Amino acid sequence: MANTDIRTDLFAPTTMGALELSNRIAMAPLTRSRYGEDGIPGQLHATYYAQRAGAGLIVAEATNISAQGRGYAATPGIWNEQQVAGWKIVTDAVHAAGGKIISQLWHVGRFSSSQLQPDGAAPVAPSAIKAEGQTYTTEGFVPVSVPRALETEEIAGIIEQYEYAAENAKRAGFDGVEVHSANSYLLDQFIRDSTNQRSDRYGGSIENRTRLTLEVTEAVVKIWGGDRVGIRLSPVTPDAGNTPIDSDVMATYGYLIQKLNRFKLAYLHFVEGATGGTRELPDGVSLDALRALFDGPYIGNNSYDLALAIERRAQGKIDAVAFGRPFIANPDLVERLRSGIELAVAPREAYYGGGAKGYTDWPTAVS
């Protein structure tokens, strides 16, 4: 039964850059840990994403741009031909179901273990500062390893990894890409003064610390065009080890966002608060004020329900909303929200690992 009390344009078609979307509801990137160590997608993943093609935009789960970029076992990659071919199965299935899907380009930086790195090498980072916390390997959870600081001359190679992954995403049939510069992974590690203690042109000043994100974005835009590139930022999200945020969030991310405007990106995707957790902000931080500095469409993310999405859309504070966990157990989430149908709730044990169970076996509300 339709919910006729809803007064919102969240369910109406819209455009973001060159992306023509059937509604303003996005599926947030969700790591589900259902890949082999080769990182190759297959029919299982195609089924999963196609089931959720009712989203106006699917942001596929964070995808490793290189073997060096891996920080967790059982996550996908997009750096070789087999992975590209696997993702083509996925994008074809989503498009056949009427959906749009983009690839989120991911390098974890220091949040990795040498067990996950080629030849058992140390993870790379802006500075040799060990993160707290554990990461997942084929042998279970292990402490993250001490990283080594990238040499200045190596950074061009990091940008090339992003370029190659962006080219591969195009060949795989994605509709665009999202630069993952959030959650204290590599690009965000360069941005924050809590994780970047460099003294070269990539460290010290705000201009220097934001340089890599801007250079990566520029490289990806040259491949895709700005109107098919989004970027994800999380100004106040700590990493899994609760790394301190930047000492001046407003100045640092305000500078970055204003510099991003020259690329005329399809959208800015913000984690509003701590990823998967509280929406509370530190004193002196206004994410709405930062968002207002961006010239293009804005996707709000983090602990949204429909009421909050409608409220913030009515206030002009979001152009679209990204839901994460609700998409796990509700492949038809958009229709359920539109029609006022009760949402299913996935148990936490279904989030990560395994096969089809808890992944592609969730029923739709209306057959």
ROVORO-469928 format. One record per residue: x, y, z of N, C-alpha, C in turn; residue in three letters. Coordinates in steps of 0.2 Angstrom, whole numbers, padded with zeros to 4 digits, always signed. Layout:
<nodes>
XYZXYZXYZala
...
</nodes>
This chain:
<nodes>
+0004-0006+0000+0000+0000+0000+0004+0006+0000met
+0003+0011-0004+0007+0017-0005+0007+0021+0001ala
+0012+0024+0003+0012+0029+0008+0011+0036+0005asn
+0005+0038+0005+0003+0045+0002+0005+0051+0006thr
+0007+0050+0012+0009+0055+0017+0016+0058+0015asp
+0020+0055+0011+0027+0057+0010+0026+0063+0005ile
+0029+0068+0007+0030+0074+0002+0037+0075+0002arg
+0040+0073-0003+0047+0073-0005+0049+0072-0012thr
+0054+0074-0014+0057+0072-0021+0062+0067-0021asp
+0063+0064-0015+0069+0059-0015+0067+0053-0020leu
+0061+0052-0021+0060+0046-0026+0059+0049-0033phe
+0060+0055-0034+0060+0058-0041+0066+0057-0045ala
+0066+0057-0051+0073+0056-0055+0077+0063-0054pro
+0083+0062-0055+0088+0068-0054+0094+0067-0058thr
+0098+0072-0059+0105+0071-0062+0110+0073-0058thr
+0116+0070-0058+0122+0072-0054+0127+0072-0060met
+0130+0077-0062+0134+0077-0067+0131+0074-0073gly
+0134+0069-0076+0132+0066-0082+0128+0060-0080ala
+0127+0058-0073+0123+0053-0071+0116+0054-0071leu
+0112+0051-0075+0105+0052-0074+0102+0046-0070glu
+0099+0048-0064+0097+0044-0059+0089+0043-0058leu
+0087+0037-0057+0080+0036-0056+0077+0039-0050ser
+0081+0040-0045+0079+0043-0038+0085+0046-0035asn
+0084+0049-0029+0089+0052-0025+0092+0048-0020arg
+0091+0041-0020+0093+0037-0015+0099+0033-0018ile
+0104+0033-0014+0110+0029-0016+0112+0023-0012ala
+0114+0018-0014+0117+0013-0010+0124+0014-0008met
+0126+0015-0002+0132+0017+0000+0137+0011-0001ala
+0143+0012-0002+0148+0006-0002+0148+0002+0004pro
+0147-0004+0003+0147-0009+0009+0152-0015+0008leu
+0157-0015+0012+0162-0021+0012+0158-0027+0014thr
+0158-0032+0010+0154-0038+0012+0159-0044+0013arg
+0165-0044+0011+0170-0049+0012+0168-0056+0009ser
+0166-0056+0003+0164-0062+0000+0167-0063-0007arg
+0174-0062-0007+0178-0063-0012+0184-0068-0011tyr
+0186-0071-0016+0192-0075-0015+0198-0070-0014gly
+0204-0073-0013+0210-0069-0012+0213-0066-0019glu
+0210-0069-0024+0211-0066-0031+0207-0059-0032asp
+0202-0058-0028+0198-0052-0028+0194-0051-0035gly
+0192-0057-0038+0188-0057-0044+0181-0058-0042ile
+0177-0053-0045+0170-0053-0044+0167-0059-0049pro
+0161-0061-0047+0158-0066-0051+0150-0066-0051gly
+0147-0071-0053+0140-0071-0054+0136-0070-0047gln
+0139-0072-0041+0136-0071-0035+0136-0063-0034leu
+0141-0060-0035+0141-0052-0034+0137-0049-0039his
+0136-0051-0045+0132-0048-0050+0124-0049-0048ala
+0123-0055-0045+0116-0055-0042+0114-0051-0037thr
+0119-0050-0032+0118-0046-0026+0117-0038-0029tyr
+0121-0036-0033+0121-0029-0035+0114-0028-0039tyr
+0113-0032-0044+0107-0032-0048+0101-0032-0044ala
+0101-0035-0038+0095-0035-0034+0093-0029-0031gln
+0099-0024-0031+0098-0018-0027+0098-0012-0033arg
+0097-0014-0039+0097-0009-0044+0092-0004-0044ala
+0087-0004-0039+0082+0001-0038+0085+0007-0035gly
+0091+0007-0032+0094+0013-0030+0095+0017-0036ala
+0094+0024-0035+0096+0028-0040+0103+0028-0042gly
+0108+0026-0037+0115+0025-0039+0118+0020-0034leu
+0121+0015-0036+0125+0011-0032+0132+0013-0032ile
+0135+0014-0026+0142+0015-0026+0145+0008-0024val
+0148+0004-0028+0150-0002-0026+0155-0002-0021ala
+0156-0008-0017+0160-0008-0011+0167-0006-0013glu
+0171-0003-0008+0178-0001-0009+0182-0006-0012ala
+0185-0004-0018+0189-0009-0022+0196-0007-0023thr
+0200-0012-0021+0207-0011-0021+0210-0009-0028asn
+0214-0004-0028+0217-0001-0034+0223-0005-0036ile
+0226-0009-0031+0232-0012-0033+0233-0017-0027ser
+0238-0022-0028+0239-0027-0023+0242-0023-0017ala
+0246-0018-0018+0248-0014-0012+0243-0011-0008gln
+0237-0009-0012+0232-0005-0008+0228-0010-0004gly
+0229-0016-0004+0224-0021+0000+0226-0020+0008arg
+0220-0020+0012+0221-0020+0019+0217-0025+0022gly
+0213-0029+0019+0208-0034+0022+0208-0039+0017tyr
+0207-0045+0019+0206-0051+0015+0199-0051+0012ala
+0198-0055+0007+0191-0056+0005+0188-0050+0002ala
+0192-0045-0001+0189-0039-0004+0191-0039-0011thr
+0187-0035-0015+0188-0035-0023+0194-0031-0025pro
+0196-0032-0031+0201-0028-0034+0199-0026-0041gly
+0203-0021-0044+0202-0019-0050+0208-0017-0054ile
+0213-0021-0053+0220-0020-0055+0222-0025-0061trp
+0218-0030-0062+0221-0035-0067+0215-0037-0072asn
+0216-0040-0077+0211-0042-0082+0206-0046-0080glu
+0207-0051-0075+0202-0055-0073+0197-0052-0068gln
+0200-0047-0065+0195-0043-0060+0191-0038-0065gln
+0194-0035-0070+0190-0031-0075+0184-0036-0078val
+0186-0042-0080+0181-0046-0083+0175-0048-0078ala
+0177-0049-0072+0172-0050-0067+0168-0045-0065gly
+0171-0039-0065+0166-0033-0064+0162-0031-0070trp
+0164-0033-0076+0159-0032-0082+0153-0037-0081lys
+0154-0042-0078+0148-0047-0076+0143-0043-0072ile
+0146-0040-0067+0142-0036-0062+0139-0030-0065val
+0142-0026-0069+0139-0020-0072+0134-0021-0077thr
+0135-0027-0081+0130-0029-0086+0124-0031-0082asp
+0124-0034-0077+0118-0036-0073+0115-0030-0070ala
+0118-0025-0067+0115-0020-0065+0112-0016-0070val
+0115-0015-0076+0112-0011-0081+0106-0014-0084his
+0106-0021-0084+0100-0025-0087+0094-0024-0082ala
+0096-0023-0076+0090-0022-0071+0088-0014-0070ala
+0091-0010-0075+0089-0003-0075+0093+0001-0070gly
+0099-0001-0067+0102+0003-0062+0109+0006-0065gly
+0111+0010-0060+0118+0014-0062+0123+0012-0056lys
+0129+0011-0058+0134+0008-0053+0141+0012-0054ile
+0144+0014-0049+0151+0017-0050+0155+0013-0045ile
+0162+0013-0047+0167+0010-0043+0170+0015-0038ser
+0171+0013-0032+0175+0016-0027+0182+0014-0027gln
+0186+0019-0028+0194+0017-0029+0197+0018-0022leu
+0200+0013-0020+0202+0012-0013+0210+0010-0012trp
+0213+0013-0008+0220+0011-0006+0220+0013+0001his
+0221+0007+0005+0221+0008+0013+0226+0011+0016val
+0232+0012+0012+0238+0015+0016+0241+0011+0021gly
+0241+0014+0027+0244+0010+0033+0240+0005+0036arg
+0233+0005+0035+0229+0001+0039+0229-0006+0035phe
+0235-0010+0036+0235-0016+0032+0240-0020+0036ser
+0241-0026+0034+0246-0031+0037+0251-0033+0032ser
+0257-0034+0034+0262-0037+0029+0260-0044+0026ser
+0255-0047+0030+0252-0054+0027+0248-0052+0021gln
+0246-0046+0020+0241-0045+0015+0245-0041+0009leu
+0251-0040+0010+0255-0036+0005+0260-0040+0001gln
+0261-0038-0005+0265-0042-0010+0272-0043-0006pro
+0274-0050-0007+0281-0052-0004+0282-0050+0004asp
+0276-0049+0007+0276-0048+0014+0279-0041+0016gly
+0279-0037+0011+0281-0030+0013+0277-0026+0018ala
+0280-0021+0020+0277-0016+0025+0271-0012+0021ala
+0266-0011+0024+0261-0006+0021+0264+0001+0020pro
+0262+0005+0015+0264+0011+0014+0260+0016+0017val
+0263+0022+0019+0259+0028+0022+0262+0034+0021ala
+0259+0040+0023+0263+0046+0022+0269+0046+0027pro
+0268+0043+0033+0273+0043+0038+0273+0037+0041ser
+0278+0035+0044+0279+0028+0047+0276+0028+0054ala
+0270+0029+0055+0266+0029+0061+0261+0023+0061ile
+0262+0019+0066+0258+0013+0066+0251+0015+0068lys
+0246+0012+0065+0239+0013+0067+0237+0008+0073ala
+0232+0009+0076+0230+0004+0081+0225+0000+0078glu
+0223-0006+0081+0218-0010+0079+0220-0016+0075gly
+0216-0020+0073+0217-0026+0069+0214-0026+0062gln
+0216-0030+0058+0213-0031+0051+0212-0038+0050thr
+0208-0040+0045+0206-0047+0044+0211-0050+0038tyr
+0214-0056+0040+0217-0059+0035+0214-0066+0034thr
+0217-0070+0030+0215-0077+0029+0216-0081+0035thr
+0220-0079+0039+0222-0083+0046+0218-0079+0052glu
+0213-0075+0050+0210-0072+0055+0212-0065+0057gly
+0210-0062+0062+0212-0055+0064+0219-0055+0066phe
+0223-0050+0064+0230-0049+0066+0231-0041+0067val
+0235-0039+0071+0237-0032+0072+0239-0029+0065pro
+0238-0023+0064+0240-0020+0058+0248-0019+0059val
+0251-0019+0053+0259-0018+0053+0261-0011+0054ser
+0267-0010+0056+0270-0004+0055+0272-0002+0048val
+0269+0004+0046+0270+0005+0039+0277+0009+0038pro
+0279+0009+0031+0285+0013+0030+0282+0020+0026arg
+0286+0025+0027+0284+0031+0024+0286+0031+0016ala
+0281+0033+0012+0283+0033+0005+0288+0039+0003leu
+0293+0037-0001+0297+0042-0003+0294+0047-0008glu
+0296+0053-0008+0293+0058-0013+0292+0055-0020thr
+0298+0052-0022+0298+0050-0029+0293+0044-0030glu
+0291+0041-0025+0286+0035-0026+0279+0037-0027glu
+0277+0044-0025+0270+0046-0025+0267+0046-0032ile
+0271+0048-0037+0269+0047-0044+0266+0040-0046ala
+0270+0035-0043+0267+0029-0044+0261+0027-0041gly
+0259+0030-0035+0253+0029-0032+0247+0032-0036ile
+0249+0038-0039+0244+0041-0044+0243+0037-0050ile
+0248+0034-0052+0247+0029-0058+0243+0023-0056glu
+0243+0021-0050+0239+0016-0048+0231+0018-0048gln
+0230+0024-0046+0223+0026-0047+0221+0027-0054tyr
+0226+0030-0058+0224+0031-0065+0222+0024-0069glu
+0226+0019-0067+0225+0012-0070+0219+0009-0068tyr
+0217+0010-0061+0211+0007-0059+0205+0011-0062ala
+0206+0018-0063+0200+0021-0066+0199+0019-0073ala
+0205+0018-0077+0204+0015-0084+0201+0009-0084glu
+0203+0004-0079+0200-0002-0079+0192-0002-0077asn
+0190+0003-0073+0183+0004-0071+0179+0006-0077ala
+0182+0010-0081+0179+0011-0088+0178+0005-0092lys
+0183+0001-0093+0183-0005-0097+0178-0010-0094arg
+0177-0010-0087+0173-0014-0084+0165-0012-0085ala
+0164-0007-0087+0157-0005-0089+0154+0000-0083gly
+0158+0002-0078+0155+0006-0073+0152+0013-0076phe
+0148+0016-0073+0145+0022-0075+0149+0028-0073asp
+0154+0027-0068+0158+0032-0066+0163+0029-0060gly
+0166+0034-0057+0170+0031-0051+0170+0036-0045val
+0171+0034-0039+0171+0038-0033+0178+0037-0030glu
+0182+0043-0029+0188+0043-0026+0187+0043-0019val
+0190+0037-0016+0189+0036-0009+0194+0040-0005his
+0193+0046-0002+0197+0050+0001+0195+0051+0008ser
+0193+0045+0011+0189+0045+0018+0192+0040+0023ala
+0189+0040+0029+0189+0035+0033+0197+0033+0035asn
+0201+0038+0035+0208+0038+0037+0212+0032+0033ser
+0210+0031+0027+0214+0027+0022+0219+0032+0019tyr
+0222+0029+0014+0228+0032+0011+0228+0040+0010leu
+0223+0042+0006+0222+0049+0004+0221+0053+0010leu
+0216+0050+0014+0214+0054+0020+0220+0054+0025asp
+0224+0049+0025+0230+0049+0030+0235+0055+0028gln
+0235+0056+0021+0239+0062+0019+0236+0069+0021phe
+0230+0069+0021+0226+0075+0023+0227+0077+0030ile
+0227+0072+0034+0226+0074+0042+0233+0075+0045arg
+0234+0080+0049+0240+0081+0052+0242+0076+0057asp
+0237+0072+0059+0238+0067+0064+0242+0061+0061ser
+0241+0060+0055+0245+0054+0052+0250+0056+0047thr
+0250+0063+0045+0255+0065+0040+0260+0070+0044asn
+0266+0067+0045+0272+0071+0048+0277+0072+0043gln
+0276+0073+0036+0281+0074+0031+0283+0081+0031arg
+0289+0082+0028+0292+0088+0027+0293+0090+0020ser
+0291+0086+0015+0292+0087+0008+0285+0091+0006asp
+0284+0091-0001+0279+0095-0004+0272+0091-0002arg
+0272+0086+0001+0266+0082+0003+0264+0082+0010tyr
+0268+0086+0014+0267+0087+0021+0268+0094+0024gly
+0266+0095+0030+0266+0101+0033+0260+0106+0032gly
+0260+0110+0027+0254+0115+0026+0248+0111+0024ser
+0242+0114+0025+0236+0112+0022+0237+0111+0015ile
+0240+0115+0011+0240+0115+0004+0244+0108+0002glu
+0250+0107+0006+0254+0101+0004+0250+0095+0006asn
+0247+0095+0012+0243+0088+0014+0237+0086+0010arg
+0234+0091+0007+0229+0090+0002+0231+0089-0005thr
+0237+0089-0006+0240+0089-0013+0238+0082-0016arg
+0239+0077-0013+0239+0070-0016+0231+0069-0018leu
+0227+0071-0014+0220+0070-0015+0218+0074-0022thr
+0220+0080-0022+0219+0084-0028+0222+0081-0034leu
+0228+0079-0033+0232+0076-0039+0229+0069-0042glu
+0226+0065-0037+0223+0059-0039+0216+0061-0042val
+0213+0066-0039+0206+0067-0042+0207+0070-0049thr
+0212+0074-0050+0214+0077-0057+0215+0072-0062glu
+0219+0067-0060+0221+0061-0064+0215+0057-0066ala
+0211+0056-0062+0205+0052-0063+0200+0056-0067val
+0199+0062-0066+0195+0066-0070+0197+0067-0078val
+0204+0066-0079+0206+0066-0086+0204+0060-0089lys
+0203+0055-0086+0201+0048-0089+0193+0048-0090ile
+0189+0051-0085+0182+0050-0085+0178+0056-0086trp
+0181+0062-0085+0178+0068-0085+0175+0070-0079gly
+0175+0076-0076+0173+0077-0070+0166+0075-0068gly
+0161+0075-0073+0154+0074-0072+0153+0067-0071asp
+0158+0062-0071+0157+0055-0069+0161+0053-0064arg
+0164+0058-0060+0168+0057-0054+0165+0060-0048val
+0165+0056-0043+0163+0059-0036+0169+0058-0031gly
+0168+0061-0026+0173+0060-0020+0170+0059-0014ile
+0173+0054-0010+0170+0053-0003+0175+0056+0002arg
+0172+0060+0007+0176+0063+0012+0173+0061+0019leu
+0177+0061+0024+0174+0059+0031+0178+0064+0036ser
+0177+0070+0036+0181+0074+0040+0182+0073+0047pro
+0177+0069+0051+0178+0068+0058+0177+0060+0059val
+0178+0056+0054+0178+0049+0056+0185+0046+0057thr
+0186+0043+0063+0193+0040+0064+0193+0033+0061pro
+0199+0031+0060+0200+0024+0057+0198+0019+0063asp
+0199+0013+0061+0197+0007+0066+0201+0008+0072ala
+0207+0011+0072+0211+0012+0078+0210+0018+0082gly
+0204+0022+0080+0203+0028+0083+0208+0033+0082asn
+0211+0034+0076+0216+0039+0075+0213+0046+0076thr
+0216+0051+0079+0214+0057+0080+0212+0060+0073pro
+0207+0065+0073+0205+0068+0067+0210+0074+0066ile
+0210+0078+0060+0214+0083+0059+0213+0089+0065asp
+0219+0092+0066+0218+0097+0072+0214+0103+0070ser
+0213+0104+0063+0209+0110+0061+0204+0108+0055asp
+0199+0104+0057+0195+0101+0052+0192+0106+0047val
+0190+0112+0050+0186+0117+0046+0191+0120+0040met
+0197+0121+0043+0202+0124+0038+0204+0119+0033ala
+0206+0113+0035+0209+0108+0031+0204+0106+0025thr
+0198+0104+0028+0193+0101+0023+0190+0107+0019tyr
+0189+0113+0022+0187+0118+0018+0191+0120+0013gly
+0198+0120+0014+0202+0122+0008+0202+0116+0003tyr
+0202+0110+0005+0201+0105+0000+0195+0105-0004leu
+0189+0106-0001+0183+0106-0005+0183+0112-0010ile
+0185+0118-0008+0185+0123-0013+0190+0122-0018gln
+0196+0119-0017+0200+0117-0023+0197+0111-0027lys
+0193+0107-0024+0189+0102-0028+0184+0105-0033leu
+0182+0111-0032+0177+0114-0036+0179+0115-0043asn
+0185+0115-0045+0188+0117-0051+0187+0111-0056arg
+0186+0105-0053+0185+0099-0057+0178+0098-0059phe
+0173+0102-0056+0166+0101-0058+0164+0094-0057lys
+0165+0091-0051+0163+0084-0050+0156+0082-0050leu
+0154+0076-0051+0147+0074-0051+0144+0075-0044ala
+0148+0074-0039+0145+0075-0032+0151+0074-0027tyr
+0149+0077-0021+0153+0076-0015+0149+0071-0010leu
+0152+0066-0008+0149+0061-0004+0152+0062+0003his
+0148+0064+0008+0151+0065+0015+0149+0060+0020phe
+0153+0057+0024+0151+0054+0030+0150+0059+0035val
+0144+0060+0037+0142+0065+0042+0142+0062+0049glu
+0148+0063+0052+0150+0060+0059+0155+0054+0058gly
+0154+0049+0062+0159+0043+0062+0155+0038+0058ala
+0159+0035+0053+0156+0030+0049+0153+0024+0053thr
+0146+0023+0051+0143+0018+0055+0141+0019+0062gly
+0142+0025+0064+0141+0027+0071+0138+0033+0072gly
+0140+0037+0077+0137+0043+0079+0137+0049+0074thr
+0132+0053+0074+0132+0059+0070+0134+0065+0073arg
+0136+0064+0080+0138+0069+0084+0145+0072+0081glu
+0146+0079+0081+0152+0082+0079+0156+0085+0084leu
+0162+0086+0083+0167+0089+0088+0165+0097+0089pro
+0166+0100+0094+0165+0107+0095+0169+0111+0089asp
+0165+0115+0086+0168+0120+0081+0168+0117+0074gly
+0165+0111+0073+0165+0108+0067+0158+0108+0064val
+0157+0111+0058+0150+0111+0055+0151+0108+0048ser
+0148+0102+0047+0149+0098+0041+0144+0102+0036leu
+0139+0105+0038+0134+0108+0034+0138+0114+0031asp
+0142+0118+0035+0146+0124+0032+0151+0121+0027ala
+0154+0116+0028+0159+0113+0024+0155+0111+0017leu
+0150+0108+0018+0146+0106+0012+0144+0112+0008arg
+0142+0117+0011+0140+0123+0007+0146+0126+0003ala
+0152+0124+0004+0158+0127+0000+0158+0123-0007leu
+0155+0117-0007+0155+0113-0013+0150+0116-0018phe
+0152+0116-0025+0148+0119-0030+0143+0114-0033asp
+0144+0108-0032+0139+0103-0035+0135+0099-0030gly
+0132+0094-0033+0127+0090-0029+0131+0086-0023pro
+0127+0085-0018+0129+0083-0011+0125+0077-0009tyr
+0129+0071-0008+0126+0065-0005+0127+0065+0003ile
+0122+0065+0007+0123+0064+0014+0123+0057+0016gly
+0127+0055+0021+0128+0048+0022+0129+0047+0030asn
+0126+0042+0033+0128+0040+0040+0122+0040+0044asn
+0119+0034+0046+0114+0033+0051+0107+0037+0049ser
+0106+0038+0042+0100+0041+0040+0094+0036+0041tyr
+0088+0038+0042+0082+0035+0041+0078+0039+0036asp
+0072+0037+0034+0068+0041+0029+0066+0048+0032leu
+0064+0048+0038+0062+0054+0041+0068+0060+0041ala
+0074+0057+0043+0080+0062+0043+0081+0064+0036leu
+0081+0059+0031+0082+0061+0024+0077+0066+0021ala
+0071+0065+0023+0066+0070+0020+0067+0077+0024ile
+0068+0077+0030+0069+0083+0033+0075+0087+0030glu
+0081+0084+0030+0087+0087+0027+0086+0089+0020arg
+0083+0085+0016+0081+0087+0009+0077+0093+0009arg
+0072+0093+0013+0067+0099+0013+0071+0105+0015ala
+0076+0104+0019+0080+0110+0021+0085+0112+0016gln
+0086+0108+0011+0091+0110+0006+0098+0108+0008gly
+0099+0103+0013+0105+0101+0015+0108+0095+0012lys
+0104+0092+0008+0106+0086+0004+0103+0086-0002ile
+0107+0084-0007+0104+0083-0014+0101+0075-0015asp
+0105+0071-0011+0103+0064-0011+0106+0061-0005ala
+0103+0055-0003+0105+0052+0003+0107+0045+0002val
+0113+0043+0005+0115+0036+0004+0114+0032+0010ala
+0111+0026+0009+0109+0021+0014+0114+0015+0014phe
+0116+0013+0019+0121+0007+0019+0118+0001+0021gly
+0118-0001+0028+0116-0007+0031+0108-0008+0029arg
+0104-0004+0028+0097-0006+0026+0097-0009+0020pro
+0102-0008+0015+0102-0012+0009+0103-0019+0010phe
+0107-0021+0015+0109-0028+0016+0103-0032+0016ile
+0098-0031+0020+0092-0036+0021+0086-0033+0017ala
+0087-0028+0013+0081-0025+0009+0083-0023+0002asn
+0084-0028-0002+0086-0027-0009+0082-0022-0013pro
+0075-0022-0011+0070-0017-0013+0069-0011-0009asp
+0075-0009-0006+0074-0003-0001+0070+0003-0003leu
+0072+0005-0009+0069+0011-0012+0061+0010-0012val
+0059+0004-0014+0052+0003-0015+0048+0003-0008glu
+0052+0000-0003+0050-0001+0004+0049+0006+0007arg
+0054+0010+0006+0053+0017+0009+0048+0021+0005leu
+0047+0020-0001+0042+0024-0005+0035+0022-0003arg
+0034+0015-0001+0028+0013+0000+0026+0012+0008ser
+0031+0014+0012+0030+0013+0019+0030+0006+0022gly
+0033+0001+0018+0034-0006+0020+0039-0006+0025ile
+0038-0010+0031+0043-0011+0036+0049-0014+0033glu
+0055-0012+0036+0061-0014+0034+0063-0020+0037leu
+0066-0025+0034+0070-0031+0037+0076-0028+0040ala
+0079-0032+0045+0085-0030+0048+0090-0036+0048val
+0095-0035+0045+0100-0041+0045+0104-0042+0051ala
+0105-0048+0053+0109-0049+0059+0116-0047+0058pro
+0120-0045+0062+0127-0043+0061+0131-0049+0058arg
+0130-0055+0060+0134-0061+0057+0133-0061+0050glu
+0128-0058+0047+0127-0058+0039+0131-0053+0036ala
+0134-0048+0039+0137-0043+0036+0143-0045+0032tyr
+0147-0049+0035+0154-0051+0032+0155-0058+0031tyr
+0158-0060+0026+0160-0067+0024+0154-0071+0022gly
+0156-0077+0020+0151-0082+0018+0150-0082+0011gly
+0144-0085+0009+0142-0085+0002+0135-0082+0001gly
+0131-0085-0002+0124-0082-0004+0120-0081+0002ala
+0121-0085+0008+0117-0084+0014+0118-0077+0017lys
+0113-0074+0018+0113-0067+0021+0116-0062+0016gly
+0116-0064+0009+0119-0059+0004+0114-0059-0001tyr
+0112-0064-0005+0108-0064-0010+0101-0067-0009thr
+0100-0069-0003+0094-0073-0001+0088-0069+0002asp
+0089-0063+0003+0084-0058+0006+0078-0057+0001trp
+0072-0059+0003+0066-0058-0001+0064-0051-0002pro
+0061-0049-0008+0058-0043-0008+0051-0043-0005thr
+0049-0037-0003+0042-0036+0000+0036-0038-0004ala
+0037-0037-0011+0032-0038-0016+0035-0042-0021val
+0033-0048-0022+0035-0053-0027+0033-0051-0034ser
</nodes>
